[in-house]
Amino acid sequence: MVKIRPVVIVSPRRRTTQLATVVPLSSTPPAPPQPWHHQCAATAYPPARGPIWAKCDMLATVGLARLDRVRVRGTGGGWQYQVFQVPASDLAAILVGVKAALGLP
């Protein structure tokens, strides 16, 4: 079974490509935290049971067909598929982290 990990899509929407650049989210804190790591607000990813980190130095480019919604347990016990939107403040900090990871001003 493949374990699906949450990601933040940071690439702009384009109609000509089927690729997206993503930043992985992790519940494992970096040791030690660097400028390219960002601890997200608790509202950034509601299914998380604790702090969640954006690891902006681990960028990946994936095909849009490989991205799907997050599967969470519904109130009735069945599975529901949901999409979460990262708060604007977290997205801005993630983009700063991506620039730091790439050595951009």
MOPAC internal coordinates of N, CA, C and O (Angstrom, degrees):
PM7 1SCF
backbone

  N    0.0000 0     0.00 0     0.00 0    0    0    0
  C    1.4490 1     0.00 0     0.00 0    1    0    0
  C    1.5285 1   109.36 1     0.00 0    2    1    0
  O    1.2310 1   120.29 1   -45.04 1    3    2    1
  N    1.2935 1   117.06 1   134.96 1    3    2    1
  C    1.4618 1   123.09 1  -179.90 1    5    3    2
  C    1.5243 1   108.59 1   -87.46 1    6    5    3
  O    1.2310 1   120.56 1   -50.90 1    7    6    5
  N    1.3270 1   116.53 1   129.10 1    7    6    5
  C    1.4598 1   120.85 1   177.66 1    9    7    6
  C    1.5225 1   108.72 1   -87.28 1   10    9    7
  O    1.2310 1   120.64 1   -55.18 1   11   10    9
  N    1.2983 1   116.38 1   124.82 1   11   10    9
  C    1.4586 1   122.25 1  -179.96 1   13   11   10
  C    1.5178 1   108.56 1   -89.89 1   14   13   11
  O    1.2310 1   120.62 1   -50.39 1   15   14   13
  N    1.3113 1   116.42 1   129.61 1   15   14   13
  C    1.4577 1   121.38 1   178.83 1   17   15   14
  C    1.5263 1   109.22 1  -110.26 1   18   17   15
  O    1.2310 1   120.58 1   -36.86 1   19   18   17
  N    1.3345 1   116.50 1   143.14 1   19   18   17
  C    1.4660 1   119.04 1   178.36 1   21   19   18
  C    1.5166 1   111.45 1   -71.12 1   22   21   19
  O    1.2310 1   121.11 1   -33.97 1   23   22   21
  N    1.3210 1   115.48 1   146.03 1   23   22   21
  C    1.4662 1   122.01 1   178.60 1   25   23   22
  C    1.5159 1   109.34 1  -138.28 1   26   25   23
  O    1.2310 1   120.96 1   -18.56 1   27   26   25
  N    1.3220 1   115.78 1   161.44 1   27   26   25
  C    1.4604 1   123.15 1   172.59 1   29   27   26
  C    1.5198 1   106.88 1  -111.59 1   30   29   27
  O    1.2310 1   120.14 1   -55.24 1   31   30   29
  N    1.3214 1   117.33 1   124.76 1   31   30   29
  C    1.4575 1   121.38 1   177.61 1   33   31   30
  C    1.5158 1   108.04 1   -80.72 1   34   33   31
  O    1.2310 1   120.23 1   -56.48 1   35   34   33
  N    1.3408 1   117.17 1   123.52 1   35   34   33
  C    1.4578 1   120.97 1  -177.31 1   37   35   34
  C    1.5225 1   112.83 1  -113.54 1   38   37   35
  O    1.2310 1   119.59 1   174.87 1   39   38   37
  N    1.3186 1   118.39 1    -5.13 1   39   38   37
  C    1.4642 1   119.51 1  -179.60 1   41   39   38
  C    1.5249 1   110.20 1   -84.14 1   42   41   39
  O    1.2310 1   120.34 1   -29.40 1   43   42   41
  N    1.3243 1   116.95 1   150.60 1   43   42   41
  C    1.4681 1   119.68 1   179.41 1   45   43   42
  C    1.5252 1   110.44 1   -70.60 1   46   45   43
  O    1.2310 1   121.12 1   -23.30 1   47   46   45
  N    1.3197 1   115.46 1   156.70 1   47   46   45
  C    1.4638 1   119.73 1   175.87 1   49   47   46
  C    1.5134 1   109.65 1   -72.61 1   50   49   47
  O    1.2310 1   121.55 1   -52.15 1   51   50   49
  N    1.3104 1   114.64 1   127.85 1   51   50   49
  C    1.4681 1   120.35 1   176.79 1   53   51   50
  C    1.5118 1   108.00 1  -133.10 1   54   53   51
  O    1.2310 1   121.11 1   -35.47 1   55   54   53
  N    1.2840 1   115.49 1   144.53 1   55   54   53
  C    1.4680 1   119.40 1   179.67 1   57   55   54
  C    1.5195 1   112.16 1   -87.59 1   58   57   55
  O    1.2310 1   120.01 1   167.40 1   59   58   57
  N    1.3280 1   117.60 1   -12.60 1   59   58   57
  C    1.4608 1   120.16 1  -172.77 1   61   59   58
  C    1.5210 1   114.02 1   -96.54 1   62   61   59
  O    1.2310 1   119.51 1   174.69 1   63   62   61
  N    1.3105 1   118.55 1    -5.31 1   63   62   61
  C    1.4582 1   119.75 1  -177.29 1   65   63   62
  C    1.5171 1   110.74 1  -131.67 1   66   65   63
  O    1.2310 1   121.11 1   -26.67 1   67   66   65
  N    1.2911 1   115.49 1   153.33 1   67   66   65
  C    1.4603 1   121.21 1   177.49 1   69   67   66
  C    1.5281 1   110.74 1  -110.40 1   70   69   67
  O    1.2310 1   121.01 1  -150.06 1   71   70   69
  N    1.3480 1   115.68 1    29.94 1   71   70   69
  C    1.4557 1   121.67 1  -179.25 1   73   71   70
  C    1.5230 1   110.77 1  -117.56 1   74   73   71
  O    1.2310 1   121.12 1   -27.88 1   75   74   73
  N    1.3174 1   115.47 1   152.12 1   75   74   73
  C    1.4623 1   121.19 1   176.18 1   77   75   74
  C    1.5242 1   108.47 1  -139.04 1   78   77   75
  O    1.2310 1   120.74 1   -37.78 1   79   78   77
  N    1.3188 1   116.19 1   142.22 1   79   78   77
  C    1.4565 1   121.47 1   174.03 1   81   79   78
  C    1.5172 1   107.37 1   -95.21 1   82   81   79
  O    1.2310 1   120.75 1   -48.79 1   83   82   81
  N    1.3258 1   116.17 1   131.21 1   83   82   81
  C    1.4587 1   120.60 1  -174.80 1   85   83   82
  C    1.5250 1   110.86 1  -128.11 1   86   85   83
  O    1.2310 1   121.35 1   -25.99 1   87   86   85
  N    1.3289 1   115.02 1   154.01 1   87   86   85
  C    1.4652 1   123.80 1   174.30 1   89   87   86
  C    1.5259 1   106.10 1  -114.66 1   90   89   87
  O    1.2310 1   119.59 1   -54.85 1   91   90   89
  N    1.3353 1   118.39 1   125.15 1   91   90   89
  C    1.4646 1   119.27 1  -179.94 1   93   91   90
  C    1.5218 1   112.12 1   -74.66 1   94   93   91
  O    1.2310 1   121.46 1   -30.40 1   95   94   93
  N    1.3177 1   114.81 1   149.60 1   95   94   93
  C    1.4587 1   122.57 1   173.15 1   97   95   94
  C    1.5223 1   108.13 1  -105.98 1   98   97   95
  O    1.2310 1   120.57 1   -35.53 1   99   98   97
  N    1.3255 1   116.52 1   144.47 1   99   98   97
  C    1.4627 1   120.73 1  -176.49 1  101   99   98
  C    1.5202 1   110.09 1  -143.70 1  102  101   99
  O    1.2310 1   121.14 1   -33.41 1  103  102  101
  N    1.3148 1   115.42 1   146.59 1  103  102  101
  C    1.4637 1   119.61 1   174.00 1  105  103  102
  C    1.5285 1   111.28 1   -89.33 1  106  105  103
  O    1.2310 1   120.36 1   172.88 1  107  106  105
  N    1.3333 1   116.91 1    -7.12 1  107  106  105
  C    1.4592 1   121.39 1   177.97 1  109  107  106
  C    1.5263 1   109.47 1   -86.23 1  110  109  107
  O    1.2310 1   119.99 1   -62.25 1  111  110  109
  N    1.3207 1   117.63 1   117.75 1  111  110  109
  C    1.4723 1   118.87 1  -179.66 1  113  111  110
  C    1.5231 1   110.93 1   -69.39 1  114  113  111
  O    1.2310 1   120.22 1   -35.75 1  115  114  113
  N    1.3370 1   117.18 1   144.25 1  115  114  113
  C    1.4640 1   119.56 1   176.88 1  117  115  114
  C    1.5253 1   110.33 1   -71.90 1  118  117  115
  O    1.2310 1   121.26 1   -31.08 1  119  118  117
  N    1.3307 1   115.20 1   148.92 1  119  118  117
  C    1.4589 1   118.93 1   179.60 1  121  119  118
  C    1.5228 1   108.85 1  -129.76 1  122  121  119
  O    1.2310 1   119.40 1   -72.05 1  123  122  121
  N    1.2844 1   118.74 1   107.95 1  123  122  121
  C    1.4677 1   129.51 1    -8.12 1  125  123  122
  C    1.5284 1   110.45 1   -86.39 1  126  125  123
  O    1.2310 1   119.66 1   -21.05 1  127  126  125
  N    1.3260 1   118.25 1   158.95 1  127  126  125
  C    1.4690 1   120.07 1   176.37 1  129  127  126
  C    1.5318 1   111.10 1   -61.10 1  130  129  127
  O    1.2310 1   121.14 1   -39.14 1  131  130  129
  N    1.3108 1   115.42 1   140.86 1  131  130  129
  C    1.4635 1   123.16 1  -179.83 1  133  131  130
  C    1.5297 1   109.01 1  -119.93 1  134  133  131
  O    1.2310 1   119.46 1    -9.19 1  135  134  133
  N    1.3276 1   118.64 1   170.81 1  135  134  133
  C    1.4737 1   121.05 1   179.30 1  137  135  134
  C    1.5353 1   112.80 1   -60.25 1  138  137  135
  O    1.2310 1   119.57 1   159.45 1  139  138  137
  N    1.3165 1   118.43 1   -20.55 1  139  138  137
  C    1.4648 1   121.19 1  -178.59 1  141  139  138
  C    1.5323 1   112.27 1   -93.99 1  142  141  139
  O    1.2310 1   120.27 1  -170.73 1  143  142  141
  N    1.3231 1   117.09 1     9.27 1  143  142  141
  C    1.4657 1   121.88 1   173.10 1  145  143  142
  C    1.5190 1   108.49 1  -109.07 1  146  145  143
  O    1.2310 1   120.92 1   -36.45 1  147  146  145
  N    1.3243 1   115.84 1   143.55 1  147  146  145
  C    1.4710 1   119.72 1   178.76 1  149  147  146
  C    1.5195 1   109.03 1  -137.88 1  150  149  147
  O    1.2310 1   120.88 1   -54.82 1  151  150  149
  N    1.3368 1   115.92 1   125.18 1  151  150  149
  C    1.4614 1   119.83 1   174.18 1  153  151  150
  C    1.5215 1   107.55 1   -84.17 1  154  153  151
  O    1.2310 1   120.65 1   -63.79 1  155  154  153
  N    1.3075 1   116.37 1   116.21 1  155  154  153
  C    1.4638 1   121.80 1  -175.85 1  157  155  154
  C    1.5239 1   111.29 1   -78.48 1  158  157  155
  O    1.2310 1   121.46 1   -22.58 1  159  158  157
  N    1.3154 1   114.82 1   157.42 1  159  158  157
  C    1.4567 1   121.34 1   174.52 1  161  159  158
  C    1.5307 1   109.16 1   -64.75 1  162  161  159
  O    1.2310 1   120.58 1   -24.62 1  163  162  161
  N    1.3101 1   116.49 1   155.38 1  163  162  161
  C    1.4684 1   120.72 1  -179.06 1  165  163  162
  C    1.5248 1   111.78 1   -59.40 1  166  165  163
  O    1.2310 1   120.24 1   154.10 1  167  166  165
  N    1.3252 1   117.16 1   -25.90 1  167  166  165
  C    1.4697 1   121.09 1  -178.73 1  169  167  166
  C    1.5287 1   112.72 1   -81.61 1  170  169  167
  O    1.2310 1   119.53 1   173.70 1  171  170  169
  N    1.3267 1   118.51 1    -6.30 1  171  170  169
  C    1.4626 1   121.05 1  -176.95 1  173  171  170
  C    1.5218 1   111.60 1   -67.29 1  174  173  171
  O    1.2310 1   120.24 1   143.05 1  175  174  173
  N    1.3183 1   117.14 1   -36.95 1  175  174  173
  C    1.4583 1   121.33 1  -179.22 1  177  175  174
  C    1.5255 1   108.56 1  -144.13 1  178  177  175
  O    1.2310 1   119.90 1   -92.57 1  179  178  177
  N    1.3339 1   117.81 1    87.43 1  179  178  177
  C    1.4682 1   122.09 1  -172.78 1  181  179  178
  C    1.5290 1   116.21 1   -55.06 1  182  181  179
  O    1.2310 1   118.09 1   147.23 1  183  182  181
  N    1.3517 1   121.25 1   -32.77 1  183  182  181
  C    1.4657 1   118.26 1   179.69 1  185  183  182
  C    1.5343 1   114.14 1   -67.89 1  186  185  183
  O    1.2310 1   119.58 1   165.43 1  187  186  185
  N    1.3258 1   118.40 1   -14.57 1  187  186  185
  C    1.4711 1   121.16 1  -178.68 1  189  187  186
  C    1.5241 1   109.89 1   -63.69 1  190  189  187
  O    1.2310 1   121.16 1   -37.66 1  191  190  189
  N    1.3204 1   115.39 1   142.34 1  191  190  189
  C    1.4621 1   120.54 1  -179.65 1  193  191  190
  C    1.5201 1   112.54 1   -94.45 1  194  193  191
  O    1.2310 1   120.60 1   179.65 1  195  194  193
  N    1.3167 1   116.47 1    -0.35 1  195  194  193
  C    1.4536 1   120.51 1  -178.83 1  197  195  194
  C    1.5169 1   109.45 1  -163.47 1  198  197  195
  O    1.2310 1   120.12 1    19.34 1  199  198  197
  N    1.3183 1   117.38 1  -160.66 1  199  198  197
  C    1.4686 1   120.17 1   179.63 1  201  199  198
  C    1.5274 1   111.44 1   -60.70 1  202  201  199
  O    1.2310 1   120.89 1   -33.79 1  203  202  201
  N    1.3199 1   115.90 1   146.21 1  203  202  201
  C    1.4623 1   121.90 1   179.59 1  205  203  202
  C    1.5279 1   108.19 1  -126.10 1  206  205  203
  O    1.2310 1   120.71 1   -42.09 1  207  206  205
  N    1.3184 1   116.25 1   137.91 1  207  206  205
  C    1.4594 1   122.28 1  -176.82 1  209  207  206
  C    1.5112 1   110.57 1  -116.68 1  210  209  207
  O    1.2310 1   120.68 1   -42.53 1  211  210  209
  N    1.3392 1   116.30 1   137.47 1  211  210  209
  C    1.4617 1   121.87 1   169.60 1  213  211  210
  C    1.5200 1   106.20 1   -91.98 1  214  213  211
  O    1.2310 1   120.52 1   -57.16 1  215  214  213
  N    1.3240 1   116.61 1   122.84 1  215  214  213
  C    1.4667 1   121.40 1  -178.80 1  217  215  214
  C    1.5238 1   107.87 1  -104.24 1  218  217  215
  O    1.2310 1   121.89 1   -94.65 1  219  218  217
  N    1.3371 1   113.98 1    85.35 1  219  218  217
  C    1.4645 1   122.58 1  -170.27 1  221  219  218
  C    1.5251 1   113.59 1   -69.98 1  222  221  219
  O    1.2310 1   119.51 1   168.04 1  223  222  221
  N    1.3143 1   118.54 1   -11.96 1  223  222  221
  C    1.4597 1   121.16 1   176.52 1  225  223  222
  C    1.5266 1   112.07 1   -86.53 1  226  225  223
  O    1.2310 1   120.06 1  -179.65 1  227  226  225
  N    1.3239 1   117.49 1     0.35 1  227  226  225
  C    1.4608 1   121.58 1  -178.31 1  229  227  226
  C    1.5294 1   110.98 1  -112.59 1  230  229  227
  O    1.2310 1   120.67 1  -138.38 1  231  230  229
  N    1.3293 1   116.32 1    41.62 1  231  230  229
  C    1.4593 1   121.54 1  -179.99 1  233  231  230
  C    1.5210 1   111.25 1   -56.06 1  234  233  231
  O    1.2310 1   121.45 1   -33.34 1  235  234  233
  N    1.3214 1   114.84 1   146.66 1  235  234  233
  C    1.4689 1   120.73 1   175.18 1  237  235  234
  C    1.5147 1   108.19 1  -141.12 1  238  237  235
  O    1.2310 1   120.90 1   -31.72 1  239  238  237
  N    1.3107 1   115.88 1   148.28 1  239  238  237
  C    1.4620 1   121.27 1   173.35 1  241  239  238
  C    1.5196 1   106.74 1  -110.85 1  242  241  239
  O    1.2310 1   120.86 1   -56.70 1  243  242  241
  N    1.3201 1   115.96 1   123.30 1  243  242  241
  C    1.4612 1   121.29 1  -176.33 1  245  243  242
  C    1.5190 1   109.94 1  -129.59 1  246  245  243
  O    1.2310 1   120.80 1   -21.67 1  247  246  245
  N    1.3029 1   116.08 1   158.33 1  247  246  245
  C    1.4550 1   121.41 1   175.15 1  249  247  246
  C    1.5197 1   110.19 1   -73.89 1  250  249  247
  O    1.2310 1   120.43 1   -39.79 1  251  250  249
  N    1.3189 1   116.78 1   140.21 1  251  250  249
  C    1.4646 1   120.63 1   179.97 1  253  251  250
  C    1.5226 1   111.55 1   -57.48 1  254  253  251
  O    1.2310 1   120.20 1   149.18 1  255  254  253
  N    1.3227 1   117.22 1   -30.82 1  255  254  253
  C    1.4638 1   120.89 1  -179.91 1  257  255  254
  C    1.5259 1   111.67 1   -64.50 1  258  257  255
  O    1.2310 1   119.78 1   158.77 1  259  258  257
  N    1.3358 1   118.02 1   -21.23 1  259  258  257
  C    1.4555 1   121.41 1  -179.49 1  261  259  258
  C    1.5311 1   112.73 1   -86.00 1  262  261  259
  O    1.2310 1   120.41 1   169.49 1  263  262  261
  N    1.3268 1   116.82 1   -10.51 1  263  262  261
  C    1.4619 1   120.69 1  -179.57 1  265  263  262
  C    1.5252 1   109.67 1   -91.02 1  266  265  263
  O    1.2310 1   120.88 1   -40.30 1  267  266  265
  N    1.3061 1   115.93 1   139.70 1  267  266  265
  C    1.4577 1   120.77 1   178.11 1  269  267  266
  C    1.5187 1   107.98 1  -142.71 1  270  269  267
  O    1.2310 1   121.19 1    -5.80 1  271  270  269
  N    1.2948 1   115.32 1   174.20 1  271  270  269
  C    1.4559 1   120.50 1   178.70 1  273  271  270
  C    1.5280 1   109.65 1   -74.29 1  274  273  271
  O    1.2310 1   120.67 1    -9.09 1  275  274  273
  N    1.3262 1   116.32 1   170.91 1  275  274  273
  C    1.4584 1   122.06 1  -179.58 1  277  275  274
  C    1.5189 1   108.73 1   -87.58 1  278  277  275
  O    1.2310 1   120.91 1   -48.57 1  279  278  277
  N    1.3391 1   115.87 1   131.43 1  279  278  277
  C    1.4629 1   120.59 1   179.28 1  281  279  278
  C    1.5243 1   108.45 1   -92.97 1  282  281  279
  O    1.2310 1   120.69 1   -58.93 1  283  282  281
  N    1.3446 1   116.29 1   121.07 1  283  282  281
  C    1.4624 1   121.84 1   179.81 1  285  283  282
  C    1.5255 1   108.89 1  -129.17 1  286  285  283
  O    1.2310 1   121.41 1   -25.84 1  287  286  285
  N    1.3095 1   114.91 1   154.16 1  287  286  285
  C    1.4582 1   121.42 1   178.52 1  289  287  286
  C    1.5250 1   108.74 1   -72.38 1  290  289  287
  O    1.2310 1   120.10 1   -52.91 1  291  290  289
  N    1.3294 1   117.42 1   127.09 1  291  290  289
  C    1.4584 1   122.23 1   178.60 1  293  291  290
  C    1.5176 1   111.45 1   -80.92 1  294  293  291
  O    1.2310 1   120.73 1    -7.03 1  295  294  293
  N    1.3183 1   116.22 1   172.97 1  295  294  293
  C    1.4675 1   120.45 1  -178.52 1  297  295  294
  C    1.5244 1   111.87 1   -65.71 1  298  297  295
  O    1.2310 1   119.74 1   151.76 1  299  298  297
  N    1.3173 1   118.10 1   -28.24 1  299  298  297
  C    1.4592 1   121.60 1   179.10 1  301  299  298
  C    1.5156 1   113.38 1   -87.74 1  302  301  299
  O    1.2310 1   119.76 1  -175.60 1  303  302  301
  N    1.3267 1   118.06 1     4.40 1  303  302  301
  C    1.4482 1   121.46 1   178.80 1  305  303  302
  C    1.5226 1   113.82 1    96.25 1  306  305  303
  O    1.2310 1   120.13 1   163.86 1  307  306  305
  N    1.3188 1   117.36 1   -16.14 1  307  306  305
  C    1.4632 1   120.33 1   178.87 1  309  307  306
  C    1.5149 1   111.09 1   -82.97 1  310  309  307
  O    1.2310 1   120.84 1    -6.22 1  311  310  309
  N    1.3335 1   115.99 1   173.78 1  311  310  309
  C    1.4589 1   121.27 1   179.86 1  313  311  310
  C    1.5156 1   110.90 1   -89.32 1  314  313  311
  O    1.2310 1   121.15 1   -38.76 1  315  314  313
  N    1.3223 1   115.41 1   141.24 1  315  314  313
  C    1.4567 1   122.36 1   173.84 1  317  315  314
  C    1.5223 1   107.54 1  -125.59 1  318  317  315
  O    1.2310 1   120.90 1   -31.12 1  319  318  317
  N    1.3192 1   115.89 1   148.88 1  319  318  317
  C    1.4619 1   120.98 1   178.26 1  321  319  318
  C    1.5188 1   108.18 1  -109.89 1  322  321  319
  O    1.2310 1   120.75 1   -55.00 1  323  322  321
  N    1.3304 1   116.16 1   125.00 1  323  322  321
  C    1.4556 1   120.63 1  -174.67 1  325  323  322
  C    1.5206 1   110.97 1  -129.48 1  326  325  323
  O    1.2310 1   121.61 1   -23.07 1  327  326  325
  N    1.3257 1   114.52 1   156.93 1  327  326  325
  C    1.4594 1   122.39 1   174.73 1  329  327  326
  C    1.5260 1   106.50 1  -118.96 1  330  329  327
  O    1.2310 1   120.65 1   -45.89 1  331  330  329
  N    1.3211 1   116.37 1   134.11 1  331  330  329
  C    1.4602 1   121.51 1   179.19 1  333  331  330
  C    1.5176 1   108.96 1  -115.85 1  334  333  331
  O    1.2310 1   121.07 1   -35.22 1  335  334  333
  N    1.3110 1   115.56 1   144.78 1  335  334  333
  C    1.4658 1   120.87 1   178.38 1  337  335  334
  C    1.5162 1   108.69 1  -111.56 1  338  337  335
  O    1.2310 1   120.93 1   -54.59 1  339  338  337
  N    1.3150 1   115.82 1   125.41 1  339  338  337
  C    1.4586 1   121.80 1   179.50 1  341  339  338
  C    1.5306 1   108.28 1   -68.67 1  342  341  339
  O    1.2310 1   119.76 1   -44.36 1  343  342  341
  N    1.3370 1   118.07 1   135.64 1  343  342  341
  C    1.4692 1   120.04 1   176.38 1  345  343  342
  C    1.5333 1   111.21 1   -56.89 1  346  345  343
  O    1.2310 1   120.74 1   -31.06 1  347  346  345
  N    1.3166 1   116.20 1   148.94 1  347  346  345
  C    1.4691 1   122.00 1  -176.48 1  349  347  346
  C    1.5271 1   111.94 1   -56.74 1  350  349  347
  O    1.2310 1   119.96 1   142.47 1  351  350  349
  N    1.3177 1   117.68 1   -37.53 1  351  350  349
  C    1.4669 1   120.09 1  -179.66 1  353  351  350
  C    1.5284 1   110.99 1   -65.95 1  354  353  351
  O    1.2310 1   120.18 1   140.99 1  355  354  353
  N    1.3242 1   117.26 1   -39.01 1  355  354  353
  C    1.4679 1   120.18 1   177.46 1  357  355  354
  C    1.5232 1   110.85 1   -69.46 1  358  357  355
  O    1.2310 1   120.14 1   139.56 1  359  358  357
  N    1.3307 1   117.34 1   -40.44 1  359  358  357
  C    1.4612 1   119.93 1   179.20 1  361  359  358
  C    1.5247 1   110.59 1   -62.40 1  362  361  359
  O    1.2310 1   120.22 1   138.25 1  363  362  361
  N    1.3315 1   117.19 1   -41.75 1  363  362  361
  C    1.4696 1   120.67 1   177.96 1  365  363  362
  C    1.5277 1   110.37 1   -61.70 1  366  365  363
  O    1.2310 1   119.94 1   137.47 1  367  366  365
  N    1.3354 1   117.71 1   -42.53 1  367  366  365
  C    1.4679 1   121.16 1   179.21 1  369  367  366
  C    1.5281 1   110.93 1   -67.55 1  370  369  367
  O    1.2310 1   119.90 1   144.59 1  371  370  369
  N    1.3214 1   117.79 1   -35.41 1  371  370  369
  C    1.4594 1   121.25 1   177.65 1  373  371  370
  C    1.5260 1   110.23 1   -65.76 1  374  373  371
  O    1.2310 1   120.09 1   138.37 1  375  374  373
  N    1.3132 1   117.43 1   -41.63 1  375  374  373
  C    1.4657 1   120.65 1   178.22 1  377  375  374
  C    1.5312 1   111.06 1   -64.67 1  378  377  375
  O    1.2310 1   119.76 1   142.75 1  379  378  377
  N    1.3305 1   118.07 1   -37.25 1  379  378  377
  C    1.4708 1   121.75 1   174.44 1  381  379  378
  C    1.5246 1   109.17 1   -63.00 1  382  381  379
  O    1.2310 1   120.07 1   138.97 1  383  382  381
  N    1.3289 1   117.48 1   -41.03 1  383  382  381
  C    1.4498 1   121.82 1   178.16 1  385  383  382
  C    1.5223 1   112.68 1   -64.14 1  386  385  383
  O    1.2310 1   120.28 1   141.48 1  387  386  385
  N    1.3350 1   117.08 1   -38.52 1  387  386  385
  C    1.4644 1   121.25 1   177.32 1  389  387  386
  C    1.5307 1   109.66 1   -63.21 1  390  389  387
  O    1.2310 1   120.73 1   135.68 1  391  390  389
  N    1.3322 1   116.21 1   -44.32 1  391  390  389
  C    1.4779 1   119.20 1   178.15 1  393  391  390
  C    1.5220 1   110.74 1   -61.36 1  394  393  391
  O    1.2310 1   119.87 1   138.50 1  395  394  393
  N    1.3309 1   117.85 1   -41.50 1  395  394  393
  C    1.4603 1   121.60 1   178.83 1  397  395  394
  C    1.5336 1   110.35 1   -63.21 1  398  397  395
  O    1.2310 1   120.64 1   138.41 1  399  398  397
  N    1.3180 1   116.38 1   -41.59 1  399  398  397
  C    1.4734 1   120.33 1  -178.90 1  401  399  398
  C    1.5233 1   111.43 1   -65.85 1  402  401  399
  O    1.2310 1   120.48 1   146.20 1  403  402  401
  N    1.3340 1   116.68 1   -33.80 1  403  402  401
  C    1.4695 1   121.17 1  -179.32 1  405  403  402
  C    1.5244 1   112.98 1   -89.64 1  406  405  403
  O    1.2310 1   120.39 1   176.11 1  407  406  405
  N    1.3400 1   116.87 1    -3.89 1  407  406  405
  C    1.4639 1   120.43 1  -179.43 1  409  407  406
  C    1.5129 1   113.13 1    72.99 1  410  409  407
  O    1.2310 1   120.32 1  -150.88 1  411  410  409
  N    1.3287 1   116.99 1    29.12 1  411  410  409
  C    1.4685 1   121.47 1   179.33 1  413  411  410
  C    1.5161 1   110.43 1   -94.38 1  414  413  411
  O    1.2310 1   120.30 1   -30.00 1  415  414  413
  N    1.3459 1   117.02 1   150.00 1  415  414  413
  C    1.4826 1   118.54 1   179.30 1  417  415  414
  C    1.5136 1   112.23 1   -72.57 1  418  417  415
  O    1.2310 1   120.10 1   180.00 1  419  418  417

